[in-house]
Amino acid sequence: KRVWAVVGDSEEAQDVMDHLMDSGKTVFQVGQDDGAHCASVADLNKDPNMPKCEVLAFVEGEGTSVADAMDDAVRLGIKGIVLHPDVFAFGPRASKCCEDVGMPFHGADILSDVTFGDQ
């Protein structure tokens, strides 16, 4: 099963995290909330005792948040990016920065598109 990191501090991000965990995923939160596992994408995968994050899910962000995290995502070996609720919500900059580095990305409403047993 894939290990996900959800980037965002909104109530929607919390709902996405809960849904992913209910779907059997290991999930970390990246954000400024008190309960977040780390403050930035750069801080992921630092603890060798924790599973390595493979998927980044950006929730209700903007293209700049994806662009700002891209170098770290590549360095960390992230396998793909999910833009929730869809690619259009993040504007063309998000998809362009993923394409520029060859990072697979998908737009998805995680709350309805991800179910138990999905990768």
N, CA, C and O of each residue as an XYZ file, in Angstrom:
476
protein
N       0.843     -1.189      0.000
C       0.000      0.000      0.000
C       0.875      1.234      0.000
O       1.949      1.244      0.601
N       0.426      2.248     -0.657
C       1.182      3.493     -0.774
C       1.114      4.307      0.516
O       0.141      4.247      1.267
N       2.172      5.062      0.742
C       2.228      5.992      1.867
C       1.994      7.385      1.298
O       2.705      7.823      0.393
N       1.005      8.069      1.828
C       0.592      9.375      1.336
C       0.989     10.469      2.311
O       1.065     10.247      3.519
N       1.241     11.658      1.769
C       1.355     12.873      2.570
C       0.331     13.855      2.019
O       0.285     14.114      0.817
N      -0.483     14.394      2.908
C      -1.498     15.375      2.526
C      -0.975     16.753      2.903
O      -0.668     17.019      4.065
N      -0.878     17.628      1.898
C      -0.353     18.973      2.097
C      -1.529     19.928      2.230
O      -2.280     20.140      1.278
N      -1.683     20.501      3.414
C      -2.764     21.458      3.639
C      -3.219     21.458      5.078
O      -3.030     20.481      5.803
N      -3.822     22.562      5.489
C      -4.261     22.740      6.865
C      -5.769     22.910      7.004
O      -6.266     23.085      8.116
N      -6.495     22.861      5.914
C      -7.927     23.151      5.953
C      -8.721     21.971      6.522
O      -8.200     20.869      6.699
N      -9.981     22.237      6.797
C     -10.880     21.161      7.218
C     -10.991     20.103      6.123
O     -11.102     18.911      6.408
N     -10.961     20.549      4.878
C     -11.001     19.616      3.743
C      -9.780     18.696      3.766
O      -9.903     17.504      3.485
N      -8.605     19.232      4.097
C      -7.400     18.404      4.190
C      -7.577     17.344      5.277
O      -7.168     16.196      5.100
N      -8.182     17.725      6.393
C      -8.443     16.756      7.461
C      -9.400     15.667      6.983
O      -9.209     14.489      7.286
N     -10.427     16.065      6.237
C     -11.376     15.087      5.699
C     -10.674     14.125      4.740
O     -10.939     12.923      4.756
N      -9.779     14.657      3.905
C      -9.028     13.822      2.968
C      -8.136     12.842      3.731
O      -8.071     11.663      3.383
N      -7.450     13.324      4.766
C      -6.602     12.435      5.567
C      -7.427     11.323      6.205
O      -7.044     10.154      6.155
N      -8.558     11.686      6.803
C      -9.412     10.683      7.432
C      -9.885      9.649      6.416
O      -9.903      8.452      6.706
N     -10.270     10.112      5.222
C     -10.741      9.195      4.181
C      -9.629      8.247      3.748
O      -9.858      7.048      3.592
N      -8.437      8.776      3.554
C      -7.317      7.919      3.149
C      -7.004      6.878      4.221
O      -6.762      5.714      3.905
N      -7.009      7.294      5.481
C      -6.755      6.329      6.562
C      -7.865      5.282      6.621
O      -7.591      4.099      6.822
N      -9.121      5.711      6.446
C     -10.232      4.764      6.417
C     -10.119      3.803      5.233
O     -10.677      2.705      5.261
N      -9.394      4.223      4.196
C      -9.186      3.390      3.011
C      -7.938      2.515      3.138
O      -7.523      1.864      2.179
N      -7.349      2.510      4.330
C      -6.219      1.627      4.586
C      -4.858      2.196      4.250
O      -3.872      1.460      4.216
N      -4.786      3.485      4.002
C      -3.508      4.119      3.655
C      -2.763      4.578      4.906
O      -3.376      4.877      5.931
N      -1.447      4.630      4.809
C      -0.630      5.313      5.803
C      -0.543      6.761      5.351
O      -0.206      7.032      4.198
N      -0.846      7.697      6.254
C      -0.970      9.103      5.859
C      -0.237     10.003      6.845
O      -0.334      9.832      8.060
N       0.497     10.965      6.293
C       1.138     12.013      7.077
C       0.561     13.352      6.645
O       0.186     13.525      5.485
N       0.490     14.302      7.577
C       0.053     15.652      7.224
C       1.253     16.576      7.164
O       2.111     16.575      8.047
N       1.292     17.366      6.099
C       2.291     18.421      5.938
C       1.565     19.745      6.060
O       0.673     20.038      5.264
N       1.933     20.548      7.042
C       1.264     21.828      7.205
C       1.654     22.493      8.507
O       2.587     22.071      9.191
N       0.924     23.534      8.831
C       1.225     24.337     10.006
C       0.340     23.994     11.206
O       0.543     24.539     12.291
N      -0.636     23.100     11.032
C      -1.488     22.692     12.152
C      -0.659     22.059     13.254
O       0.404     21.497     12.991
N      -1.139     22.146     14.484
C      -0.436     21.548     15.623
C      -0.225     20.051     15.441
O       0.801     19.516     15.862
N      -1.178     19.371     14.821
C      -1.074     17.921     14.667
C      -0.310     17.462     13.439
O      -0.183     16.259     13.212
N       0.202     18.394     12.638
C       0.909     18.015     11.408
C       2.193     17.259     11.738
O       2.880     17.565     12.713
N       2.498     16.277     10.915
C       3.718     15.491     11.105
C       4.969     16.288     10.756
O       6.023     16.089     11.359
N       4.855     17.185      9.791
C       5.979     18.048      9.438
C       5.450     19.338      8.814
O       4.321     19.393      8.328
N       6.286     20.367      8.837
C       5.854     21.690      8.382
C       5.990     21.876      6.881
O       5.303     22.718      6.302
N       6.867     21.103      6.234
C       7.065     21.265      4.796
C       7.377     19.918      4.155
O       7.752     18.961      4.833
N       7.214     19.864      2.844
C       7.531     18.651      2.097
C       8.997     18.281      2.299
O       9.334     17.098      2.328
N       9.865     19.269      2.437
C      11.296     19.013      2.636
C      11.566     18.172      3.877
O      12.580     17.478      3.953
N      10.655     18.235      4.853
C      10.848     17.511      6.111
C      10.379     16.060      6.065
O      10.625     15.308      7.007
N       9.710     15.654      4.990
C       9.254     14.277      4.876
C      10.444     13.319      4.770
O      11.523     13.699      4.317
N      10.231     12.098      5.186
C      11.208     11.002      5.041
C      12.504     11.217      5.812
O      13.506     10.567      5.515
N      12.506     12.110      6.788
C      13.733     12.343      7.572
C      13.936     11.285      8.653
O      15.071     10.987      9.026
N      12.852     10.722      9.151
C      12.943      9.724     10.216
C      13.077      8.340      9.584
O      12.142      7.865      8.940
N      14.229      7.684      9.760
C      14.437      6.380      9.121
C      13.515      5.288      9.681
O      13.387      4.224      9.077
N      12.881      5.538     10.815
C      11.972      4.555     11.404
C      10.540      4.668     10.879
O       9.686      3.846     11.210
N      10.287      5.682     10.066
C       8.952      5.892      9.511
C       8.920      5.426      8.059
O       9.944      5.468      7.377
N       7.756      4.982      7.575
C       7.671      4.591      6.164
C       7.911      5.790      5.253
O       7.580      6.924      5.601
N       8.487      5.529      4.095
C       8.790      6.588      3.131
C       7.534      6.991      2.361
O       6.795      6.146      1.857
N       7.316      8.285      2.283
C       6.177      8.828      1.550
C       6.368      8.594      0.050
O       7.457      8.787     -0.491
N       5.282      8.175     -0.608
C       5.334      7.911     -2.043
C       4.430      8.822     -2.860
O       4.707      9.092     -4.028
N       3.347      9.297     -2.246
C       2.367     10.118     -2.962
C       2.137     11.405     -2.179
O       1.930     11.372     -0.966
N       2.175     12.540     -2.876
C       1.821     13.827     -2.272
C       0.441     14.226     -2.774
O       0.192     14.252     -3.979
N      -0.446     14.535     -1.847
C      -1.773     15.029     -2.198
C      -1.879     16.479     -1.743
O      -1.797     16.771     -0.550
N      -2.061     17.371     -2.687
C      -2.248     18.795     -2.383
C      -3.742     19.067     -2.323
O      -4.477     18.725     -3.249
N      -4.194     19.685     -1.229
C      -5.619     19.913     -1.011
C      -5.893     21.410     -0.990
O      -5.328     22.155     -0.189
N      -6.781     21.834     -1.900
C      -7.243     23.224     -1.946
C      -6.102     24.226     -1.948
O      -6.168     25.251     -1.270
N      -5.085     23.940     -2.690
C      -3.963     24.865     -2.745
C      -3.977     25.672     -4.013
O      -5.024     25.916     -4.611
N      -2.813     26.073     -4.404
C      -2.656     26.813     -5.651
C      -1.392     26.304     -6.323
O      -0.605     25.575     -5.719
N      -1.207     26.688     -7.557
C      -0.060     26.214     -8.313
C       1.269     26.500     -7.656
O       2.213     25.722     -7.791
N       1.351     27.616     -6.941
C       2.636     27.952     -6.314
C       2.998     26.968     -5.215
O       4.181     26.697     -5.008
N       2.012     26.421     -4.500
C       2.333     25.454     -3.449
C       2.931     24.191     -4.049
O       3.847     23.605     -3.471
N       2.426     23.766     -5.195
C       2.967     22.590     -5.877
C       4.359     22.908     -6.412
O       5.285     22.114     -6.250
N       4.507     24.062     -7.047
C       5.807     24.451     -7.598
C       6.862     24.554     -6.506
O       7.998     24.117     -6.692
N       6.490     25.129     -5.368
C       7.434     25.288     -4.265
C       7.915     23.952     -3.717
O       9.034     23.858     -3.212
N       7.091     22.925     -3.808
C       7.435     21.615     -3.248
C       8.111     20.684     -4.251
O       8.604     19.626     -3.863
N       8.143     21.052     -5.520
C       8.562     20.107     -6.556
C      10.003     19.638     -6.411
O      10.262     18.443     -6.553
N      10.947     20.525     -6.136
C      12.344     20.098     -5.986
C      12.478     19.076     -4.861
O      13.199     18.088     -4.998
N      11.779     19.316     -3.747
C      11.830     18.376     -2.633
C      11.160     17.057     -3.005
O      11.641     15.990     -2.625
N      10.065     17.120     -3.738
C       9.374     15.903     -4.152
C      10.286     15.028     -5.011
O      10.332     13.811     -4.835
N      10.996     15.642     -5.920
C      11.927     14.895     -6.780
C      13.068     14.330     -5.936
O      13.430     13.163     -6.088
N      13.631     15.137     -5.061
C      14.742     14.692     -4.205
C      14.336     13.511     -3.328
O      15.136     12.605     -3.093
N      13.097     13.522     -2.846
C      12.607     12.473     -1.960
C      12.159     11.213     -2.700
O      11.844     10.202     -2.073
N      12.130     11.274     -4.017
C      11.705     10.107     -4.785
C      10.198      9.873     -4.759
O       9.739      8.737     -4.881
N       9.435     10.944     -4.600
C       7.971     10.837     -4.622
C       7.552     10.256     -5.971
O       8.062     10.664     -7.015
N       6.626      9.308     -5.942
C       6.215      8.616     -7.170
C       5.116      9.344     -7.936
O       4.942      9.107     -9.132
N       4.371     10.225     -7.272
C       3.306     10.933     -7.960
C       2.636     11.975     -7.085
O       2.757     11.969     -5.860
N       1.928     12.866     -7.756
C       1.225     13.985     -7.122
C      -0.266     13.848     -7.426
O      -0.652     13.545     -8.555
N      -1.095     14.073     -6.413
C      -2.541     14.132     -6.618
C      -3.000     15.531     -6.240
O      -2.680     16.039     -5.165
N      -3.758     16.144     -7.147
C      -4.287     17.482     -6.926
C      -5.776     17.357     -6.633
O      -6.552     16.964     -7.505
N      -6.175     17.689     -5.415
C      -7.561     17.554     -4.974
C      -8.197     18.928     -4.866
O      -7.601     19.803     -4.237
N      -9.352     19.172     -5.431
C     -10.275     18.199     -6.001
C     -10.071     17.923     -7.487
O     -10.647     16.973     -8.017
N      -9.253     18.744     -8.178
C      -8.943     18.475     -9.583
C      -7.783     19.365    -10.016
O      -7.397     20.291     -9.302
N      -7.239     19.080    -11.178
C      -6.085     19.826    -11.702
C      -6.428     21.297    -11.896
O      -5.598     22.169    -11.635
N      -7.640     21.575    -12.350
C      -8.029     22.947    -12.687
C      -8.038     23.865    -11.470
O      -7.828     25.070    -11.604
N      -8.275     23.312    -10.296
C      -8.310     24.116     -9.074
C      -6.945     24.727     -8.758
O      -6.861     25.711     -8.023
N      -5.876     24.148     -9.308
C      -4.519     24.599     -9.007
C      -3.932     25.472    -10.105
O      -2.851     26.037     -9.935
N      -4.632     25.588    -11.228
C      -4.148     26.421    -12.327
C      -3.056     25.727    -13.127
O      -2.559     24.673    -12.730
N      -2.686     26.318    -14.250
C      -1.732     25.682    -15.160
C      -0.322     25.544    -14.592
O       0.434     24.680    -15.038
N       0.043     26.364    -13.632
C       1.410     26.300    -13.097
C       1.699     24.948    -12.432
O       2.805     24.420    -12.549
N       0.705     24.393    -11.737
C       0.906     23.121    -11.043
C       1.214     22.005    -12.032
O       2.179     21.264    -11.848
N       0.406     21.879    -13.071
C       0.642     20.803    -14.035
C       1.931     21.032    -14.811
O       2.639     20.074    -15.122
N       2.248     22.278    -15.129
C       3.485     22.559    -15.873
C       4.717     22.184    -15.060
O       5.653     21.598    -15.604
N       4.738     22.507    -13.771
C       5.933     22.192    -12.979
C       6.080     20.677    -12.819
O       7.202     20.175    -12.754
N       4.971     19.945    -12.756
C       5.062     18.480    -12.717
C       5.599     17.939    -14.041
O       6.484     17.084    -14.060
N       5.058     18.444    -15.137
C       5.508     18.001    -16.459
C       6.981     18.319    -16.682
O       7.706     17.519    -17.273
N       7.427     19.480    -16.213
C       8.816     19.902    -16.432
C       9.831     18.949    -15.825
O      10.940     18.815    -16.342
N       9.467     18.284    -14.732
C      10.412     17.365    -14.073
C      10.028     15.900    -14.288
O      10.663     15.002    -13.734
N       8.991     15.661    -15.090
C       8.567     14.294    -15.362
C       7.846     13.621    -14.203
O       7.835     12.394    -14.104
N       7.246     14.417    -13.330
C       6.522     13.875    -12.173
C       5.098     13.513    -12.590
O       4.362     14.380    -13.060
N       4.698     12.259    -12.428
C       3.305     11.907    -12.719
C       2.359     12.669    -11.793
O       2.632     12.819    -10.602
N       1.250     13.147    -12.346
C       0.269     13.866    -11.532
C      -1.126     13.571    -12.037
O      -1.330     13.270    -13.214
N      -2.088     13.663    -11.126
C      -3.484     13.402    -11.454
C      -4.351     14.352    -10.658
O      -4.031     14.702     -9.522
N      -5.427     14.758    -11.250
C      -6.453     15.463    -10.518
C      -7.484     14.451    -10.067
O      -7.909     13.610    -10.859
N      -7.890     14.516     -8.825
C      -8.872     13.561     -8.320
C      -9.583     14.131     -7.114
O      -8.990     14.829     -6.291
N     -10.861     13.823     -7.025
C     -11.598     14.094     -5.795
C     -11.338     12.882     -4.904
O     -12.027     11.867     -5.005
N     -10.353     12.996     -4.046
C      -9.901     11.869     -3.235
C     -11.046     11.291     -2.421
O     -11.100     10.082     -2.200
N     -11.963     12.145     -1.972
C     -13.069     11.676     -1.134
C     -13.990     10.712     -1.863
O     -14.641      9.880     -1.230
N     -14.054     10.813     -3.186
C     -14.920      9.891     -3.930
C     -14.130      8.926     -4.822
O     -14.623      7.846     -5.144
N     -12.918      9.301     -5.222
C     -12.175      8.486     -6.183
C     -11.259      7.440     -5.546
O     -10.890      6.475     -6.215
N     -10.887      7.598     -4.292
C     -10.008      6.649     -3.624
C     -10.852      5.778     -2.705
O     -11.602      6.284     -1.870
N     -10.723      4.465     -2.865
C     -11.483      3.546     -2.031
C     -10.552      2.532     -1.384
O      -9.376      2.443     -1.737
N     -11.073      1.783     -0.453
C     -10.284      0.792      0.250
C      -9.681     -0.190     -0.760
O     -10.370     -0.699     -1.643
N      -8.385     -0.440     -0.606
C      -7.706     -1.374     -1.491
C      -7.008     -0.705     -2.668
O      -6.124     -1.310     -3.273
N      -7.381      0.534     -3.011
C      -6.676      1.245     -4.077
C      -5.265      1.542     -3.616
O      -4.996      1.652     -2.420
N      -4.371      1.669     -4.574
C      -3.004      2.048     -4.244
C      -2.998      3.486     -3.830
O      -1.944      4.030     -3.503
